[in-house]
Amino acid sequence: MYDVIIIGAGIVGSSIAREISKYNLKVIVVDKDLDLASGTTKANSAIVHAGFDAKPGTFKGELNAKGNLMFEKLSKELDFPFKKNGSLVLCFNENDKKKLELLREQGEINGVPGLEILTGEDTRKMEPSISENVVAALLAPSGGIVCPYEMTIALAENAFTNGVEFKLGSQVNDIKKIHNGYSLLLNEDEVIESKVIINAAGLYSDVINNFVSDEKFNIIPRKGEYCLFDKSAGNFVKKTIFQLPTKAGKGVLVTPTVDGNLLIGPNSVNIEDKEDLDTTKEGLDYIIDKAKLSIKDIPTRQIITSFSGLRASNKNGDFIIGEVKDSPGFINAASIDSPGLTSAPAIAEVVASIVKGILKATSKENFIRERKGIVKFRELSNKERNTLIKSNPEYGRIVCRCEVITEGEIKDSIRRPLGAKTIDGVKKRTRAGMGRCQAGFCTSRVLDILSKELNIPVTKVTKFGRNSNLLIGKNKENL
């Protein structure tokens, strides 16, 4: 029997796993997908929110700013990309300036440092691409940008190094209460047991909760669509640019990414299907039109791809965190929509504290705090590159030309703890396929490397698991 089972290997589940790995407990993470960060975590704005728009007295108000302050230390310990670029909230009407004042006051209550209201002129001096219609803006210096899936992978790898087990590709199909905990049915016939369950199942956190508790809730999938621009547009803005928020959310933003691209989006549409990641012409036209209100001359010809993500919302508008009253030892970290990415490290501390109290857990004396990521050949000097190639010639073979990703990096992404098993797994860990040609050049090479490293036929290599095979056989072999 396990002490703790964590359901969900996204940013929240992996943050909790890393935090709980500091204690002498037997812990396992299960997830229905074949890789980490395969749900909401893989497709969002990648923003580390400052915390001024979260309502004081809520979980979001308490945990957003607290989580924000943890990113710098975490990124150094776990070697994932993070940049504190700051954010601006734009005001287009003199009558709305009081709303900026309210945001600032709210942020100060939440503990957000350095908030300042700027004139339209000062805003344009800071960001020359800002619209002439902007009359004022709220500056939040603590806002940042991050790579959410690299962060998740870093947290999970560190948790694994500290003894946490991971069981990916394992869907929870039922949960039963037993005399000293819970019994989980994974897939069709595997059963595992645990004293404590942590529900970090994202869009499916309602399903997991409703297996065991009479305190039912319903997750509402909220779709957001995005446009991603080529790196040649990456310096179009330096800060993350918001518009004054509405009841539908924080609105369409314009932001640089931590990897040097430009990103705009999202819209906000409630849907029913928790797997619907289609983009629509109407949705993409909407976010482009809204972004043009903030920024002059958006370089739409440099859009290289569009995508959508789903947020796990509920009718109450706040996170659901805590031990369920009618199910002792069952802890929810559920309905974690925006600012869930920013809040994740703080959510993990809250949940770990609950677990510690239930199980009377003791701290490890040998906890390994640091983790080293994959070498990024594109970021090395020529001298460093030459030294690396001499030690391993595989770093001298470029596989992804757009992002300058080498064979050595791809093999490292497969061989390291919780390594890639799919095309998307390699992509998340190395960025192979994320450049201007959108994997048009490198997919076949990545597929071949995966086939050899995993010792499987090329026809068994998938894009993301399940039935996403890229090849079904050789030309004419089935004729």
Beta strands, then each sheet from edge to edge (+ up, - down):
strand 1: 2-7
strand 2: 27-31
strand 3: 47-48
strand 4: 82-83
strand 5: 87-91
strand 6: 116-119
strand 7: 136-140
strand 8: 144-146
strand 9: 165-168
strand 10: 172-178
strand 11: 181-186
strand 12: 190-199
strand 13: 220-229
strand 14: 240-243
strand 15: 253-256
strand 16: 262-265
strand 17: 269-270
strand 18: 303-313
strand 19: 320-323
strand 20: 330-334
strand 21: 398-400
strand 22: 405-406
sheet 1: 9+ 2+ 1+ 12+ 11- 10+
sheet 2: 9+ 2+ 1+ 12+ 20+ 19-
sheet 3: 3+ 8- 4+
sheet 4: 6+ 7- 5+ 14+
sheet 5: 15+ 16- 13+ 17-
sheet 6: 15+ 16- 13+ 18-
sheet 7: 21+ 22-
end
